[in-house]
Amino acid sequence: MATKSRDWKFRVAEDEDELVKAAVDASDTKFSSFVRSAAVAEAHRVLADRRSFELDQAAWEEFSELLERPARVPEGLTELFSKPSVFE
């Protein structure tokens, strides 16, 4: 683990503070460790949706099959795009 060199200071509502402190007590860990690891876990979750995702073998095969099948044109879309644009 990297040497800790940054301080995070921010305000929270009283009910949020009580909730987090209850979770800290239940997890038998220090407050700063709990908040830091929860923030880092949430950051990983948010960023994962933007750059990668994991699938088990069955889900990967289904995903690959969906990518390989021919595109479907929704009913009416061909007709819609065959008409002149209202902006022309």
N, C-alpha and C positions, 0 to 999 in steps of 0.2 A: 504494500500500500504506500502511496506517495506521502511525503511529509505534509502535514496539514499546515497551510500557511495563509488561509483566507478566513475572514470572519464574515458570517452572514448575520445581518441585523435587520429585523422586520417586525412589524406589529401584526397581531392577530386578535380576533374577537375573543371574548372571555369564554364563550362556549366551545370555540375551536381549541383553545388552550386546554380546557378541561378534558376534552375528548382525546387530544394527543397525549396528555399526561396520563390518562387512564390506560391508553394503549401502551405507553412506555412502562407503566407499572406491571401490566399483564405480560409484557414480553421480557421482563427482567433484564433490561438493558439501560444504558445511560441515555438521557434525553437527547443530547447532541448527536450521538450515534444513530439513534432511532430516526430523528428528523433528517439527517444527512442521507442515510440509506434509503429512506422513503422517497426523498426528492430525487436521488440518483436513479432509483428504480422507475419512477414515473417518467423521468427524462428519457431513459432507455425505451420505455413503452411508447412514448409520443414519437420519438425519432425513428423507431423501428417501422412504423407505418409509412414512413417517407422514404426508406431506403432498402428495406429487406423484409422478408417474412419467411417463416419456416412451415413446412408441410410434412406430414408423415408420408410414407410411400403411397398409400392408397389415395390420399388427397392430391399428391403430386401427379399421379397417373391421370386422375380425373381432370385436374387443371390443364395438364398437357393436352389431353384429348379435346378439351374445350377450345384451346388455342389453335389446334390444328384443323378443326372443322371449318367448312366454308362459312363466310359471313352470311347472315340472313338480312334481307331487306324488309323492314316492317311494312305491313300492308298499307298502301296509300302513299308511301314515301316516294316511290317512283313517279306517281301521278303528280304529287306536289312539286317535285323538282323539274318536271317536264313543262310546267307553266312558267310564263315570264314573271320575273320578280316585280314586286310593286315598287321597287326602288329604281327600276330602269325606265 
